[in-house]
Amino acid sequence: MTDIFGWKYVHFDIIGSTNDEAKNYCSGLYGKTIIHADQQTAGRGRRGRNWVSQKGNLFFSLVFEYNLQKLGFLVMISALSLAQAVEELSKQTKPQLKWPNDVLLNGAKLSGILLEKGEGNYIIVGIGVNIASAPENSELLYRATSLKDNGINCTAKEFLRIYLQKFNYQLNKIAENEITYLRQEWLKRAYGIGKSLIVRQEEKTEHGVFSGIDDNMALLLEQDGKIKKILVGDVFFENGDKNGRI
Ligand code: BTN
């Protein structure tokens, strides 16, 4: 097994889902591990959805011990590190962060993050990035884009290396309790502050104005002058296309 920036690196040409494989690494035997695959046959998205996993794109899972009480911070840095990796590759590109954990380029979704609890204190952060192509499918919840569509050329492995450096840096910030710094970095890139939005949850739908996030990554929704904290849901902005997609 090789090592990249302090993480054990496990590579597969093809696999069902890197998040599923990561479950086998929730043990002190391995330490911090990355599972990277060139292709997935059963890639999973948030809330039971499928994640289209085309060759040329990046699919990986980070598996490591983490204090689950600080889960909100992890959501924050997982997406923030993606945005920073894009910024490092292209200074003129301005990625935006869409709550809870999407990265947008020109209003379309570049990547997805699926956080899952592993065994014991282990957490699995599964990330998909559209490097070379974006899935085209009218069933997609949000419009998709790729780095290539935005004139950024790099390989999946190159992106992974840049991401890991950013992620390690932010993980240290959590350890140092620099949460205000992390929240500010997230908010600097936030998509849609002050815009009207709809949050679709399993049982209900909330409407309001996006007013920011708190330190635990809850979405702050203004409704009739009052702030409501939202912990889960799919966000749609009212300036989206006919399906409400942005
Ligand atoms: C989303 O719905 O936006 C989250 C998508 C997460 C996809 C990644 S790809 C690598 C890892 N393995 C999976 O099966 N899912 C995550």
Residues whose N, C-alpha, C, O or C-beta is under 5 A from the ligand:
A	BS01	BTN	S17 T18 N19 A42 G43 R44 G45 R46 W51 F59 F60 S111 G112 I113 L114 G126 I127 G128
